[in-house]
């Protein structure tokens, strides 16, 4: 049986290397009974528009050719149009600089992604829904505020073409500027608003960010829950000593770290803050975060 995918391509992904790699990949997929139509983006947000228009025309299977940002835009084109009765499928050809979501399942990148497509291997995936003062966004990886967002914002504004080195440079500059502040919020049905200062908060569906940083080692993509990780007001030298823990997940064992599973987060922010969501940097006045359980199928 032939399956039909719409491949949405970010032409800037991986410095344009997709042009060399996509031909052989498409030949393998087509030989395996997978038909792939192509659509190329030409501006920020275009992948969302392409996905929404294609879903309205009847497409239900999508292939993100790029990094986390491409997948993020596709998801935001599909939701809230998609519903559980005709839920969409998202596959990946990870040709971008960061492919954090796929890292939960493999470190073999493109080869693993092609094998998953050819074997028709998929599983349900939750979609996180963030309502903010200007609208609603959706994501499948993670959303961060505080230090993690500071690093991502600095990288996006100054080191966007540096790859992994850009992440490292942004980390150490953010260390020099270290900011610990509260992000008031309420978890589930708790009565009290948590106003404690912290280094960062992350609200995760999957484990990794920045390609190799395991921010949420306990996260599961289809448990119907937000994996909430909080790191309290650790000092500069304490953070430096514990930086390796951000890559193997052991940071959550620190005495100032906390993790928990939640169904809903209500924010009490006084204004917008820098947010890193699935590799994208935004400035949002966050209001409510909840989960659309198993709303998406991912080919992994």
Residue frames relative to the residue before (quaternion, step in Angstrom):
aa qw qx qy qz dx dy dz
X 1.0000 0.0000 0.0000 0.0000 0.00 0.00 0.00
X 0.3541 -0.7462 0.5290 0.1949 3.57 -0.82 1.03
X 0.1765 -0.7596 0.6178 0.1014 3.54 -0.97 0.90
X 0.2572 -0.7844 0.5529 0.1135 3.56 -1.00 0.86
X 0.0563 -0.7920 0.6078 -0.0099 3.56 -0.73 1.13
X 0.2574 -0.6924 0.6405 0.2101 3.50 -1.28 0.48
X 0.2074 -0.7706 0.5943 0.1003 3.58 -0.62 1.16
X 0.1260 -0.7731 0.6202 0.0424 3.56 -0.70 1.14
X 0.1541 -0.8448 0.5124 -0.0061 3.52 -0.41 1.36
X 0.2257 -0.7159 0.6460 0.1387 3.52 -1.01 0.93
X 0.3179 -0.8017 0.4659 0.1977 3.64 -0.24 1.20
X 0.6550 0.5056 -0.3207 0.4609 3.61 1.21 -0.33
X 0.4594 0.7170 -0.4370 0.2897 3.59 1.24 -0.24
X 0.8558 0.0753 -0.0743 0.5063 3.53 -0.95 0.92
X 0.6292 -0.5535 0.3372 0.4289 3.56 1.11 0.63
X 0.6745 -0.5107 0.2917 0.4462 3.59 1.17 0.54
X 0.4148 0.7429 -0.4577 0.2580 3.61 1.22 0.11
X 0.4778 0.6840 -0.4372 0.3357 3.59 1.23 -0.28
X 0.5953 0.5978 -0.3723 0.3869 3.61 1.06 -0.67
X 0.6847 0.4620 -0.2844 0.4866 3.59 1.09 -0.67
X 0.7506 0.4456 -0.2124 0.4393 3.56 1.02 -0.80
X 0.6411 0.5861 -0.3488 0.3520 3.58 1.00 -0.68
X 0.5868 0.6015 -0.3776 0.3890 3.61 1.04 -0.65
X 0.7071 0.4331 -0.2738 0.4873 3.62 0.70 -0.98
X 0.6267 0.5371 -0.3439 0.4477 3.60 1.03 -0.73
X 0.6733 0.4896 -0.3016 0.4648 3.59 0.90 -0.87
X 0.6111 0.5460 -0.3542 0.4507 3.59 1.04 -0.69
X 0.6610 0.4987 -0.3081 0.4685 3.58 0.95 -0.85
X 0.6638 0.5048 -0.3111 0.4558 3.58 0.94 -0.86
X 0.6774 0.4892 -0.2987 0.4611 3.58 0.88 -0.90
X 0.6241 0.5254 -0.3335 0.4725 3.58 1.07 -0.70
X 0.7010 0.4469 -0.2543 0.4942 3.57 1.19 -0.57
X 0.6303 -0.5848 0.3236 0.3951 3.58 1.21 0.37
X 0.5643 0.5674 -0.3997 0.4471 3.57 1.19 0.47
X 0.2219 -0.7632 0.5968 0.1098 3.57 -0.66 1.12
X 0.0778 -0.8039 0.5897 0.0068 3.56 -0.90 0.96
X 0.1602 -0.7440 0.6440 0.0777 3.54 -0.82 1.09
X 0.3035 -0.7881 0.5193 0.1304 3.57 -1.07 0.75
X 0.0406 0.7533 -0.6562 0.0194 3.53 -1.17 0.75
X 0.1898 -0.8051 0.5580 0.0661 3.57 -0.76 1.06
X 0.3805 -0.7260 0.5268 0.2249 3.57 -0.91 0.91
X 0.1692 -0.8000 0.5664 0.1026 3.56 -1.20 0.50
X 0.7840 0.1396 -0.1066 0.5954 3.58 1.25 0.18
X 0.6492 -0.4924 0.4015 0.4182 3.55 -1.30 0.28
X 0.7964 0.2742 -0.2239 0.4902 3.58 -0.90 0.93
X 0.5047 0.6818 -0.4185 0.3245 3.57 1.22 -0.27
X 0.6089 0.5623 -0.3602 0.4281 3.60 1.03 -0.71
X 0.6172 0.5390 -0.3455 0.4574 3.61 1.06 -0.67
X 0.6670 0.4970 -0.3002 0.4669 3.57 0.94 -0.89
X 0.6442 0.5182 -0.3237 0.4601 3.59 0.95 -0.88
X 0.6720 0.5046 -0.2996 0.4518 3.59 0.89 -0.95
X 0.6606 0.5079 -0.3126 0.4560 3.60 0.92 -0.89
X 0.6676 0.4933 -0.3039 0.4676 3.58 0.91 -0.91
X 0.6678 0.5027 -0.3028 0.4579 3.59 0.96 -0.86
X 0.6253 0.5271 -0.3394 0.4647 3.59 1.00 -0.77
X 0.6491 0.5177 -0.3129 0.4612 3.59 0.98 -0.83
X 0.6857 0.4677 -0.2736 0.4860 3.60 1.16 -0.62
X 0.6807 -0.5270 0.2801 0.4248 3.59 1.26 -0.01
X 0.4615 0.6511 -0.4734 0.3728 3.61 1.21 0.03
X 0.0781 -0.7995 0.5946 0.0348 3.55 -1.06 0.82
X 0.7171 0.3559 -0.2339 0.5517 3.59 1.28 -0.15
X 0.0519 -0.8122 0.5793 -0.0454 3.53 -0.79 1.11
X 0.1799 -0.7685 0.6087 0.0802 3.53 -1.15 0.75
X 0.2307 -0.7830 0.5671 0.1101 3.57 -0.56 1.19
X 0.0824 -0.7841 0.6150 0.0126 3.58 -0.55 1.20
X 0.5953 0.5050 -0.3858 0.4917 3.55 -0.06 1.34
X 0.6461 -0.5031 0.3929 0.4184 3.53 -1.11 -0.73
X 0.8060 -0.2571 0.1988 0.4947 3.54 -1.24 -0.46
X 0.6335 0.5538 -0.3390 0.4208 3.59 1.03 -0.75
X 0.6270 0.5266 -0.3340 0.4669 3.59 1.07 -0.72
X 0.6557 0.5008 -0.3087 0.4732 3.58 0.92 -0.90
X 0.6270 0.5490 -0.3289 0.4442 3.57 0.98 -0.87
X 0.6801 0.4806 -0.3013 0.4645 3.59 0.85 -0.90
X 0.6355 0.5254 -0.3381 0.4535 3.59 0.96 -0.79
X 0.6471 0.5179 -0.3194 0.4594 3.58 0.90 -0.91
X 0.7000 0.4610 -0.2772 0.4697 3.60 0.95 -0.80
X 0.5978 0.5076 -0.3721 0.4965 3.57 1.27 -0.10
X 0.6843 0.5006 -0.2776 0.4518 3.57 1.07 -0.75
X 0.7623 0.2883 -0.1655 0.5553 3.58 1.06 -0.69
X 0.5683 -0.1472 -0.8072 -0.0624 1.51 -2.08 1.46
X 0.3167 0.7703 -0.5059 0.2246 3.64 1.19 0.33
X 0.6781 0.5160 -0.2937 0.4330 3.57 0.93 -0.94
X 0.0734 -0.7719 0.6282 0.0645 3.54 -1.24 0.54
X 0.6906 -0.5222 0.3116 0.3915 3.54 -1.23 0.43
X 0.6223 0.5598 -0.3494 0.4210 3.60 1.11 -0.58
X 0.7888 0.1368 -0.0639 0.5958 3.58 1.09 -0.70
X 0.0734 0.8571 -0.5052 0.0688 3.54 0.95 0.93
X 0.4515 -0.7078 0.4758 0.2622 3.58 -0.98 0.76
X 0.3279 -0.6968 0.6039 0.2053 3.51 -1.40 0.31
X 0.1011 -0.7891 0.6047 0.0385 3.56 -0.97 0.89
X 0.0643 -0.7663 0.6393 0.0086 3.54 -0.88 1.08
X 0.3293 -0.7683 0.5323 0.1343 3.54 -1.28 0.36
X 0.0382 -0.6856 0.7204 0.0975 3.50 -1.33 0.58
X 0.1890 -0.8640 0.4581 0.0895 3.58 0.13 1.31
X 0.1317 0.8230 -0.5322 0.1488 3.55 0.15 1.32
X 0.5241 0.6399 -0.4123 0.3819 3.61 1.23 0.23
X 0.6794 -0.4792 0.3591 0.4240 3.55 -1.35 -0.09
X 0.7924 0.1492 -0.0882 0.5848 3.59 1.12 -0.58
X 0.0286 0.7852 -0.6164 0.0509 3.58 -0.86 0.98
X 0.0143 -0.8757 0.4824 -0.0124 3.51 0.79 1.15
X 0.6401 0.5448 -0.3515 0.4122 3.60 0.89 -0.85
X 0.6852 0.4915 -0.2950 0.4494 3.59 0.82 -0.95
X 0.5558 0.6361 -0.3785 0.3785 3.58 1.18 -0.57
X 0.5502 0.6083 -0.3983 0.4105 3.62 1.15 -0.44
X 0.7744 0.3753 -0.1625 0.4827 3.56 1.11 -0.69
X 0.8154 -0.0292 0.0613 0.5749 3.59 1.11 -0.56
X 0.2437 -0.7199 0.6125 0.2174 3.54 -1.34 0.23
X 0.5129 0.6646 -0.3877 0.3807 3.57 1.32 0.34
X 0.4050 -0.7905 0.4159 0.1952 3.56 1.28 0.25
X 0.8702 0.0001 0.0164 0.4924 3.54 -0.94 -1.02
X 0.6509 0.5330 -0.3347 0.4246 3.60 0.86 -0.89
X 0.6554 0.4941 -0.3079 0.4812 3.57 0.93 -0.86
X 0.6482 0.5354 -0.3218 0.4355 3.58 0.93 -0.89
X 0.6637 0.4895 -0.3065 0.4754 3.59 0.96 -0.83
X 0.6415 0.5221 -0.3247 0.4588 3.59 0.95 -0.84
X 0.6426 0.5228 -0.3265 0.4551 3.59 0.98 -0.81
X 0.6466 0.5109 -0.3155 0.4704 3.58 0.99 -0.79
X 0.6950 0.4862 -0.2858 0.4460 3.58 0.82 -0.98
X 0.7166 0.4189 -0.2525 0.4972 3.60 1.08 -0.65
X 0.3874 -0.7393 0.4634 0.2976 3.61 1.35 0.07
X 0.3264 0.7646 -0.4825 0.2758 3.57 1.04 0.84
X 0.1727 0.7869 -0.5718 0.1552 3.58 -0.52 1.16
X 0.0855 -0.7782 0.6181 0.0711 3.53 -1.30 0.27
X 0.5830 -0.5814 0.4188 0.3829 3.59 -1.15 0.44
X 0.1017 -0.7853 0.6102 0.0239 3.54 -1.16 0.68
X 0.4249 -0.6807 0.5370 0.2604 3.54 -0.97 0.87
X 0.2086 -0.7282 0.6347 0.1528 3.53 -1.31 0.45
X 0.3039 -0.7474 0.5656 0.1708 3.56 -0.83 1.02
X 0.1605 -0.7936 0.5841 0.0573 3.58 -1.00 0.90
X 0.0835 -0.7954 0.6003 0.0018 3.56 -0.63 1.19
X 0.1435 -0.7611 0.6285 0.0715 3.54 -0.76 1.10
X 0.0106 -0.8000 0.5981 -0.0468 3.55 -0.81 1.07
X 0.7483 -0.4481 0.2457 0.4229 3.56 -1.27 0.25
X 0.7484 0.3898 -0.2144 0.4919 3.60 1.14 -0.56
X 0.8044 -0.1811 0.1233 0.5522 3.61 1.20 0.02
X 0.5238 -0.6010 0.5004 0.3377 3.54 -1.20 -0.69
X 0.0425 -0.7737 0.6304 0.0472 3.57 -1.07 0.72
X 0.2682 -0.7501 0.5922 0.1214 3.52 -1.33 0.49
X 0.0490 0.8077 -0.5867 0.0307 3.59 -1.09 0.63
X 0.2962 -0.7667 0.5464 0.1610 3.57 -1.27 0.41
X 0.6591 0.4821 -0.3101 0.4869 3.61 1.24 -0.13
X 0.6742 -0.4624 0.3161 0.4814 3.61 0.08 -1.18
X 0.2282 -0.7174 0.6383 0.1608 3.49 -1.38 0.33
X 0.0618 -0.8167 0.5735 -0.0160 3.57 -0.86 1.02
X 0.0637 -0.7355 0.6696 0.0812 3.52 -1.30 0.53
X 0.6749 0.4515 -0.3596 0.4597 3.56 -1.19 0.51
X 0.8643 -0.1185 0.0623 0.4848 3.56 -1.17 -0.66
X 0.6603 0.5133 -0.3224 0.4433 3.60 0.86 -0.90
X 0.6726 0.4708 -0.2914 0.4910 3.58 1.02 -0.78
X 0.5931 0.5573 -0.3603 0.4559 3.59 1.10 -0.67
X 0.6522 0.5092 -0.3056 0.4712 3.57 0.97 -0.90
X 0.6856 0.4883 -0.2901 0.4554 3.58 0.85 -0.97
X 0.6515 0.5154 -0.3206 0.4551 3.58 0.99 -0.82
X 0.6526 0.5052 -0.3139 0.4694 3.57 0.98 -0.84
X 0.6445 0.5147 -0.3262 0.4619 3.57 0.94 -0.83
X 0.6731 0.5048 -0.3045 0.4465 3.59 0.89 -0.92
X 0.7377 0.4415 -0.2345 0.4537 3.57 0.97 -0.82
X 0.8208 0.2416 -0.1066 0.5065 3.59 1.09 -0.63
X 0.8153 0.2373 -0.0886 0.5207 3.60 1.05 -0.70
X 0.2109 0.8427 -0.4822 0.1138 3.58 1.11 0.56
X 0.7421 0.3962 -0.2271 0.4907 3.61 1.12 -0.48
X 0.5371 0.6662 -0.3752 0.3563 3.58 1.26 0.19
X 0.4091 -0.7265 0.4715 0.2872 3.61 1.20 -0.07
X 0.8335 -0.1375 0.1244 0.5205 3.57 -1.05 -0.82
X 0.6060 0.5557 -0.3569 0.4435 3.59 1.07 -0.68
X 0.6147 0.5554 -0.3405 0.4446 3.57 1.10 -0.67
X 0.6209 0.5213 -0.3376 0.4783 3.58 1.07 -0.72
X 0.6738 0.5058 -0.3033 0.4452 3.55 0.88 -0.94
X 0.6538 0.5058 -0.3124 0.4680 3.59 0.93 -0.89
X 0.6626 0.5113 -0.3070 0.4530 3.58 0.95 -0.87
X 0.6086 0.5502 -0.3472 0.4542 3.59 1.05 -0.71
X 0.7386 0.4357 -0.2561 0.4462 3.57 0.71 -1.00
X 0.6125 0.5084 -0.3569 0.4889 3.62 1.10 -0.53
X 0.6527 0.5037 -0.3129 0.4715 3.58 0.97 -0.81
X 0.5846 0.5591 -0.3665 0.4598 3.58 1.14 -0.56
X 0.6612 0.5131 -0.3093 0.4515 3.56 0.94 -0.86
X 0.7363 0.3857 -0.2107 0.5145 3.57 1.14 -0.69
X 0.1517 0.8745 -0.4606 0.0096 3.56 1.32 0.06
X 0.0462 -0.7919 0.6082 -0.0302 3.56 -0.78 1.15
X 0.0364 -0.7728 0.6336 -0.0047 3.54 -0.87 1.03
X 0.1732 0.7942 -0.5519 0.1864 3.56 -0.49 1.19
X 0.5525 -0.6201 0.4372 0.3451 3.59 -1.20 0.38
X 0.1089 -0.7202 0.6784 0.0955 3.52 -1.34 0.52
X 0.2296 -0.8392 0.4686 0.1531 3.61 0.33 1.23
X 0.1654 0.7813 -0.5827 0.1509 3.56 -0.90 0.99
X 0.2698 -0.7178 0.6160 0.1807 3.50 -1.38 0.31
X 0.2632 -0.7671 0.5695 0.1341 3.60 -0.93 0.93
X 0.8424 -0.0507 -0.0136 0.5363 3.57 -0.81 1.09
X 0.7961 -0.3118 0.2248 0.4674 3.60 -0.86 -0.92
X 0.3104 0.7601 -0.5197 0.2362 3.59 1.15 0.39
X 0.4846 -0.6938 0.4585 0.2712 3.56 -1.03 0.79
X 0.7393 0.4284 -0.2339 0.4640 3.57 0.92 -0.89
X 0.3803 -0.6756 0.5852 0.2379 3.52 -1.21 0.69
X 0.3476 -0.7401 0.5430 0.1914 3.56 -0.85 1.02
X 0.0188 -0.8229 0.5658 -0.0479 3.58 -0.43 1.27
X 0.3452 0.7601 -0.4927 0.2457 3.59 1.19 0.34
X 0.4786 -0.6430 0.4983 0.3304 3.61 -1.01 0.70
X 0.0329 -0.8046 0.5926 -0.0199 3.56 -1.10 0.68
X 0.5365 -0.5850 0.4893 0.3613 3.52 -1.31 0.20
X 0.7755 -0.1991 0.1201 0.5870 3.58 0.91 -0.88
X 0.1878 -0.7130 0.6594 0.1471 3.48 -1.44 0.31
X 0.0162 -0.7814 0.6230 0.0313 3.58 -1.04 0.72
X 0.1939 -0.7591 0.6183 0.0634 3.52 -1.14 0.84
X 0.0448 -0.8947 0.4368 -0.0823 3.47 0.08 1.44
X 0.2195 -0.7109 0.6470 0.1667 3.47 -1.33 0.56
X 0.7811 0.1485 -0.0854 0.6004 3.58 1.15 -0.66
X 0.7003 -0.5641 0.2902 0.3273 3.53 -1.28 0.37
X 0.8087 0.3726 -0.1398 0.4332 3.57 0.82 -1.05
X 0.0143 -0.7379 0.6715 0.0661 3.51 -1.39 0.34
X 0.7935 0.2837 -0.2101 0.4957 3.57 -1.21 0.43
X 0.6735 -0.5044 0.2878 0.4573 3.56 1.18 0.51
X 0.8548 0.0365 0.0423 0.5159 3.60 0.66 -1.09
X 0.5525 0.6046 -0.4124 0.3990 3.64 1.20 0.02
X 0.2336 -0.7915 0.5541 0.1091 3.58 -0.61 1.17
X 0.1094 -0.8476 0.5186 0.0249 3.53 0.36 1.30
X 0.8137 0.1634 -0.0468 0.5559 3.59 0.96 -0.85
X 0.1147 -0.8619 0.4886 0.0722 3.62 0.43 1.17
X 0.6906 0.4694 -0.2859 0.4701 3.61 1.18 -0.37
X 0.4585 0.7140 -0.4399 0.2942 3.61 1.24 -0.10
X 0.0872 -0.7522 0.6513 0.0486 3.55 -1.21 0.70
X 0.4526 -0.7489 0.4172 0.2456 3.57 -0.76 1.03
X 0.7971 0.2656 -0.1484 0.5215 3.62 1.15 -0.24
X 0.4204 0.7082 -0.4730 0.3131 3.58 1.01 0.78
X 0.5016 -0.6826 0.4103 0.3378 3.61 1.26 0.06
X 0.6708 0.4931 -0.2721 0.4825 3.57 1.28 0.28
X 0.4135 -0.6345 0.5893 0.2813 3.52 -1.36 0.41
X 0.2405 -0.7342 0.6133 0.1639 3.58 -0.86 0.93
X 0.1158 -0.8268 0.5504 -0.0037 3.55 -0.29 1.35
X 0.0367 -0.7987 0.5999 -0.0296 3.56 -0.63 1.18
X 0.0511 -0.7959 0.6029 -0.0214 3.54 -0.83 1.07
X 0.0630 -0.7653 0.6385 0.0522 3.57 -0.98 0.84
X 0.4112 -0.7599 0.4632 0.1972 3.53 -0.56 1.26
X 0.7632 -0.4294 0.2528 0.4113 3.59 -1.30 -0.09
X 0.0045 0.8108 -0.5815 0.0668 3.56 0.56 1.20
X 0.4719 -0.6902 0.4770 0.2709 3.58 -1.07 0.71
X 0.7284 -0.4520 0.3020 0.4171 3.54 -1.34 0.27
X 0.7252 0.4257 -0.2607 0.4742 3.58 0.77 -0.98
X 0.6019 0.5440 -0.3543 0.4650 3.55 1.11 -0.59
X 0.6486 0.5071 -0.3161 0.4715 3.56 1.01 -0.78
X 0.6296 0.5315 -0.3369 0.4556 3.58 0.97 -0.85
X 0.6626 0.5080 -0.3091 0.4554 3.58 0.92 -0.90
X 0.7640 0.3820 -0.1900 0.4840 3.56 1.05 -0.76
X 0.3427 0.7658 -0.4883 0.2401 3.63 1.23 0.13
X 0.6292 0.5323 -0.3707 0.4282 3.66 0.87 -0.72
X 0.6093 0.5827 -0.3483 0.4098 3.57 1.13 -0.61
X 0.5838 0.5740 -0.3727 0.4367 3.58 1.19 -0.43
X 0.6945 0.4706 -0.2636 0.4761 3.57 1.20 -0.47
X 0.7650 0.3007 -0.2042 0.5316 3.61 1.12 -0.44
X 0.5735 -0.6403 0.3560 0.3665 3.59 1.28 0.12
X 0.5199 0.6700 -0.4129 0.3322 3.59 1.23 -0.13
X 0.4588 0.6893 -0.4524 0.3313 3.63 1.22 -0.14
X 0.6229 0.5615 -0.3619 0.4070 3.60 1.07 -0.56
X 0.6035 0.5486 -0.3600 0.4531 3.59 1.27 -0.13
X 0.4641 0.6786 -0.4483 0.3509 3.59 1.26 -0.14
X 0.5921 -0.6174 0.3869 0.3442 3.59 -1.05 0.75
X 0.7052 0.4300 -0.2697 0.4949 3.62 1.17 -0.45
X 0.5958 0.5726 -0.3594 0.4335 3.59 1.27 0.03
X 0.0590 -0.7688 0.6360 0.0310 3.54 -1.22 0.61
X 0.0056 -0.7615 0.6464 0.0462 3.54 -1.25 0.47
X 0.0911 0.7796 -0.6159 0.0679 3.52 -1.15 0.63
X 0.4045 -0.6713 0.5558 0.2771 3.54 -1.28 0.32
X 0.0253 -0.8066 0.5895 -0.0368 3.55 -0.98 0.87
X 0.3861 -0.7044 0.5440 0.2426 3.53 -1.28 0.41
X 0.8107 0.0583 0.0143 0.5823 3.57 1.13 -0.58
X 0.1028 -0.7565 0.6433 0.0575 3.55 -1.12 0.76
X 0.1056 -0.7711 0.6254 0.0559 3.58 -0.90 0.97
X 0.2449 -0.7941 0.5462 0.1054 3.55 -0.65 1.17
X 0.1615 -0.7667 0.6149 0.0898 3.55 -1.20 0.66
X 0.1818 0.8086 -0.5317 0.1743 3.57 0.92 0.93
X 0.4367 -0.7014 0.4998 0.2598 3.57 -1.15 0.61
X 0.8057 -0.0126 0.0217 0.5918 3.57 1.25 -0.21
X 0.7104 -0.4505 0.3109 0.4424 3.61 -1.25 -0.08
X 0.1227 -0.7596 0.6360 0.0589 3.54 -1.28 0.61
X 0.5799 -0.5389 0.4621 0.3998 3.56 -1.29 0.28
X 0.0576 -0.7848 0.6166 -0.0258 3.52 -0.95 1.01
X 0.1645 -0.7382 0.6419 0.1263 3.56 -1.08 0.75
X 0.0607 0.7998 -0.5909 0.0868 3.56 -0.65 1.13
X 0.8437 -0.1408 0.0399 0.5166 3.56 -0.63 1.23
X 0.7654 -0.3920 0.1888 0.4741 3.54 0.90 0.99
X 0.6476 0.4879 -0.3182 0.4913 3.58 1.27 -0.16
X 0.2735 -0.7506 0.5796 0.1610 3.58 -1.09 0.72
X 0.0206 0.7917 -0.6060 0.0741 3.55 -0.76 1.13
X 0.2669 -0.7052 0.6170 0.2253 3.52 -1.33 0.19
X 0.0582 0.8362 -0.5273 0.1391 3.54 -0.34 1.32
X 0.3071 -0.6656 0.6394 0.2321 3.49 -1.33 0.49
X 0.1972 -0.8324 0.5110 0.0838 3.57 0.13 1.35
X 0.1572 -0.8007 0.5741 0.0669 3.56 -1.07 0.82
X 0.8118 -0.1103 0.1240 0.5599 3.61 0.56 -1.13
X 0.1010 -0.7721 0.6257 0.0458 3.55 -1.06 0.85
X 0.1295 0.7752 -0.6126 0.0841 3.56 -0.92 0.94
X 0.5177 -0.6671 0.4756 0.2465 3.57 -1.36 0.02
X 0.2016 -0.6973 0.6704 0.1536 3.53 -1.22 0.70
X 0.2651 -0.8216 0.4751 0.1701 3.62 0.00 1.24
X 0.8728 -0.0264 -0.0032 0.4874 3.57 -1.00 0.96
X 0.2750 0.8075 -0.4807 0.2029 3.57 1.09 0.73
X 0.7571 0.2821 -0.1338 0.5738 3.57 1.27 -0.40
X 0.2556 -0.7034 0.6280 0.2134 3.55 -1.25 0.49
X 0.1239 -0.7824 0.6066 0.0674 3.57 -0.95 0.87
X 0.3388 -0.7253 0.5689 0.1884 3.53 -1.03 0.90
X 0.1749 0.7961 -0.5459 0.1940 3.54 -0.25 1.32
